[in-house]
Amino acid sequence: MEISFIIPVYNGEKDIENCVSSIREGNWKAEFEIILINDGSLDKTGEICDSLAKEDERIRVIHTENRGQGAARNEGLAAARGNYIFFADADDLVNARLLIRLWETAEEKNADVVMGGYFRVGNAKREQISLPGEGRISRKGTKEQIKLYHRVMAQSCFGYLWNKIYRRSFLKEKNLRFHEIKKVFMEDYTFNMKVWSFDPVFWCIDLPVYFYRVDNISTTRKKDPKLAGKSIRMIEEITEYLEEKEKLDENMDILIPLVVRTFCWTLFKSMADGERKRSCLNHTAEFFAKNRKVNMLASKKQSAGQLGHLPSFLQRIFYRMILAALRRKNTGIP
C-alpha cells in the first residue's frame, strides 16, 4: 500500500462522493486506500460512505461520535496502512493526475514531506496558487535551499495539510498527531509546525495538486466571538510544544512572523465582523500583548531581527511596527 487518503467528513452528503471520485479517477501507478472518517454526521453522510465502501474495496469507513477534524484525522492515521499520507477535506477535490508527482518525488528524493500548489475555486472562478519556487527547502542547506525556505515560510501554502504528502513512518516515529480539543485555531498550521520542528526532508513541486473550494461556508469565514482566544491558544500550543522539545530558539524565525500574522488576521477578521476599528484595534492589541507566551516571544531581544528574512521591505517594516506596538501595549504605554 503506497498512499492512504484520510478524509474526515461531517454532514457532507452533498460533497463526499465528488471528493472520493476525484481520487479514484486518477491514473494511479501506486496502490492506495481511502479512509473516510464519518465524524458523527447527522445527515446521510454515513450511509453514503458505507455505499462507497461496498462498491470499492479500497475504501474504508470509520464511524465516530462528533469530536472534530483533529480527532477524526488521528483516527485515520491510526488506521492507515500506506507508506504515505494525504489529507483531504470532504468538500474539496483532489487533482489526482498531478498528485502522483508528489508521490514520485517523495520516492525519488527519499523525502518526508513533499508540497505542491493548488487551485482556489469560488464564485465561478479558478485561480492557481503557485509556490515561490521548486526544490528542497532547508534552514541549514545551500543558499538556494535557505532562500526558498524563507520564501515558503512566509506564505500560507506552508500551513495547509491538503497540498502535501507525508511519509507515514516519519509521522509515526516522531509521534505526530493532531490537537483534538476544538478550542485551537489553525490546527493544520500547528501540525505542520510540529512536523517541521523535526527537520524533515522537505521538497516543493510547483504543481496544482488540489482544488480548494472557497464558495462553501467554512469555519474560517463564520463570525466567531472566540476568535482571539483561539488564535492565542494556537500560538500557545506551538510555543509549548517547541519548548517541551527544546526547539524554541531555532524556530523563532517562524514564530515571530506567525505572531504578527495571527494578530493582523484576528484584527481584520474582527473588524470585518462589525467591530469598530479603534476599539477593535485596542482590544486585540491588549489581548495579545498581555498573553504570557506572546509577551515572551515579542520581548526577546532577537525577535525584531527574525523579521529580516521576510520577502519584501514593506512587509518587514510593517511587521516590525506591529511587534513594537505589542511591546508598548504590554508595558502600558498608550
Helices and strands as residue ranges (DSSP letters): E 3-9, H 16-24, E 32-39, H 45-55, E 59-64, H 69-79, E 84-87, E 93-94, H 96-109, E 113-122, E 125-129, E 135-137, H 143-153, G 156-158, E 164-167, H 168-173, H 187-196, E 202-213, H 227-244, G 249-251, H 252-272, H 277-289, H 292-299, G 304-307, H 313-331
